[in-house]
Amino acid sequence: MINNKSHREIIKRFERYKEGQDKKTNEWVQHYLGSNKATLGIKSSEMVAMAKAIAHENNFDKNNLKELLDSLYCKATTFAEIDIAARLLGVMPKIIKELEPEVLDYWLNFTHGWAEIDVLCQNNFTANEILGNWGKWEKLLINFSNDENVSKRRASMVLLTKSLRESDDNRLSELAFAQIEKLKWEKDILITKAISWLLRSLIKFHKDEVLDYLEEKKESLPKIAYREAYKKAMTGRKNG
């Protein structure tokens, strides 16, 4: 049972997308996203527009937004609920600054597959926000890298990708290399692809450091991470 009123209203918004759904297409999309929840065929642009409308229609503060997002994550039966939760964060940057980083520790318990992790972690948290509360973020990301939940281990790297493209602060790069060293032995594609992504994000401000690291660690890094990062460093494109 969903007790949160705003969550129930969001479910009603989703109803309009039921007509015309292509079951086979939605099953393919679900498989591609790696999600264990049904997809509703809602486009990303439609989801962003919906998030903006919800934010405009509701006078959210830090507490009632967190209550809504807690409900969306822990009660989700569809990918759309996970998606809209992350999109709501994205359209309310002022409130996101008021939330403690630890909220991610709860929400990531309910994510499954790369898309559910990345829609939350890829773009919502800036370098200024992370560096402005570095003690808590550093502790959280290190804890995530040691967590038995693969979603949190992936998040420990994905959460750094945006910041590394925005700032040359050595705290970010040092933590990124440490996370890679810790997780490079894993074979799960959720981890190997995240390592590649993190290395490629480091290239903007730390290209020489990345090339030195790739040369030194070539034999121990996941092959896909080495290949994609090296090509990005040399050509500017992942598959150049």
Protein Blocks (a to p, Z undefined) as FASTA:
>chain_A
ZZblklmmmmmmmmmmmgopafklmmmmmmmnopabdcehiafklmmmmmmmmmmmpccd
fklmmmmmmmmmmmocbfklmmmmmmmmmmmmmlmmmpcfklmmmmmmmggcjklmmmmm
mmmpcfklmmmmmmmmmmmmmmmmmpmblklmmmmmmmmmmmmmmpccfklmmmmmmmmm
mmmmpmbfklmmmmmmmmmmmmmmmmmmmmmmmmmmmmmpcfklmmmmmmmmmnopakZZ
